[in-house]
Amino acid sequence: MRAPDYKHAQIKAARWFAAAVFWQAKAAATTNANGILMANTTSAKKATRKIARRTQINKSRRTRARTAVRVVEEAIAGGDRAKALAALKAAEPELMRAAQKGIVHKKTASRKVARLSAQIAKLAK
């Protein structure tokens, strides 16, 4: 039996350590602050940037639609039919635009408008 080659073992350990450091650095470079894996290819990085931009726009549209609905609901809760009708007239295009852009489903937007209209109709009685 041959005596162990310590120099060979040192080289092997150094290579293993270098590989471990490399993969650890690569993993750190491809994860975000939350530890979620990120894109590696150029096209995937670009897609990530596009998604971030669209997310900002979608959040803004969703907020505008929700605010418009909230204004109508507050007017209905206040019992002011004229104010509620004016708010609904402003809210309906916001909801339909959100549906058209894919923020909410088309039927969800229609259902919200119908239910708000029904509540306003009850105020007249």
Sequence and secondary structure as in RCSB ss.txt:
>XXXX:A:sequence
MRAPDYKHAQIKAARWFAAAVFWQAKAAATTNANGILMANTTSAKKATRKIARRTQINKSRRTRARTAVRVVEEA
IAGGDRAKALAALKAAEPELMRAAQKGIVHKKTASRKVARLSAQIAKLAK
>XXXX:A:secstr
     HHHHHHHHHHHHHHHHHHHHHHHHTB TTS B   SHHHHHHHHHHHHHHHHHHHHHHHHHHHHHHHHHH
HHHT HHHHHHHHHHHHHHHHHHHHTTSS HHHHHHHHHHHHHHHHHHH 
